[in-house]
Amino acid sequence: MTNHAAFAHADAPLFLFHLLEFADVEFEFDVNDLNRRWADPENIDEWSQLVVKWTDTAVEQITAAPESGIWRLHADGALKYNRFDYHGRAVETENEAFWLRISGPDDYRYEGADLGILITRGRLMTEDFELTDRARAFIYGLRGNYSGRPLTEINAPEIPVALEAGAFKIL
């Protein structure tokens, strides 16, 4: 998320500094200068990220899932796919969000499974750490684009297993 912020665009990505540290590369830069640039109010914009999870206790195989890309929240509360993009920075307003789908068709959804990651401009939590109505609209809209079938409807193929004494087979 740090690399999405306006203040980071004029500097090397934060990830680069992590790589340099990990690779034990000697480097030097003015931390105070970097902090001054990043603290400049003109360079600060707000972004939010949500990891959307499946919270139902039912285990199902996913039959349909929302596409990755830019989704738009309309005035009537409807969430609709707007266009493909591969980068969250393509989000232009707070009524748009970038959705990176993690679980798709033929995957399984179970309690706690990650469905995807949502990135949008602005805050999605209140000062009391509660989800905003906008956050809920994005979550419910995306979850509403998923469908699945219960495990009881899935026919597992019969796999013949022939083992000799002392043999084993990993299926």
N, C-alpha and C positions, 0 to 999 in steps of 0.2 A: 504494500500500500504506500509506503514511503516514496517509492519511485513514481507513483501517480501524481503526487503533490506538485504544485507549480514550482515550489522552491527547489525541487530536485532537478528540474530540467536544465538548469545552467551548470550543474555540477556533475561529476562522475557519479554513476549510480552507487547507492549504499552497498549493494551486493558486491561491487568491485572491491571495496575496502575489506569485506569479509573474505573474498578470494585471496587478496594479498596477504592478509593475516594468516589464513589457512596454509598458503604456500610458503610462509615464512620469508616473504620478500620484504626487504628494507624499503620503507618509504617515509616521506615526511610531508606534512602539510600543516597549515595554520588552522587549528581547531577553532580558535576564537573567531577568525574570519568566516569560517564555514557556519558556525552557529549564528553569527550576526546576519548573514545572508538568509539563512533558513528561518530566522525569527522575524524578518521584515514583514509587517502586516500586508504589504502589497503582494507578497509571494505566497500567502497562505490561502488555501482553499480546502474545503472539507470533503472528504470521501468516506464512504462506509463500505464495509464488507460483511456479508452474512454467509455462513455455511448452512445451507438448508438441508435438514435431515428428515427422514421418515420417522414419524413418532408413533404410528399405529403398531400394535403388537402382532398383527397378522403378517405372515410371511407370504409374499407373492412374487411371481415372475412378471417383470415389467413388459407390457405389450405396446405402450406408447409413452413418449417422453418429450418434453419441450426441447427444441433445438438450441444449441449454443448460438449466441449472438446478442443483438440489441433488442430489448423488449420495452414497450412503451405502455405506461399507465395512463389511461384516458380519464376524462373528467367524470364519466359515469362509473368509474371504478373498475372497468374492464381492463385486463392486461392482455396485450396482443403483441405477437412477434412482429418486429419492424423490419429488421435487415440483418444479414450476416455481417459479423466482424469478429476478429480474433483478438482484439485488444480493448480493455476496459476504458482506455483513454478516449475512445470514440463516443462515449456517453456525453451528450451535449447539455442535458438539463436534468433536474431532479426527478422528472417524470419518466426518465429513461434509465435503464440499467443493463449492464452487461451480464449475461448468464453463461457460465461455463458449466455445461452438463457433465456430471461425473457418472451417474447411473443412467443407462439407456435401455432400449429394448433388448430383451433376453437376459438382462441382469436381474438380480433378485433384490427386492426391497424388504427390509426387516427393521425392527425397532433400532434406531440409532444409525442406520445406513445413510451415508452422504448422498444426497440427490444431486447437489451442485453448489456452485459458489456464485453469489450475486455481488456485483460491485456497482455502486452508484454514487453520484454527487450528493453532498449534504449528509445530515445526520439521520440515522435510523433508530436512535435511542434517545429517550428523554434524559434530562439531568438526573432523574431518579433511576436510570438504567432500565427503563421499561421500553418495549418496542413501540415505535410510533404507529399511527394508523397507516401511514404510507408503507412502512416496513411490513405490516400485516397484509396489506393489499398485494404487495409483491410476492410474499410467501404463499398466500392462499391462491393467488393467480397462477403461480408456477406449479404448485402441487396439484392444482386442478387440471393441469395439462398432462398429468401422469395417469395412466391406467394400468391395471395388472390383472392377473388371474391367480386364484388361490392354488397352492401346491396340490390340492386334491384333484385339480383339473389337468395337471401335467402328467403325461404318460412317459414314464422313464423306459427307455429301451431295455429289453432283456439282453444281458451280456453273458454269453456262455463262459463258464470258468471250468477248465479241466486242469487239475493239479495232480502231480505225481507225489509220492511220499518224499518229503524233504524239500519240495519245491515251493516257491511262493510267487505270487503275482500281485503287482501293484496296479490297482484299477483307477 
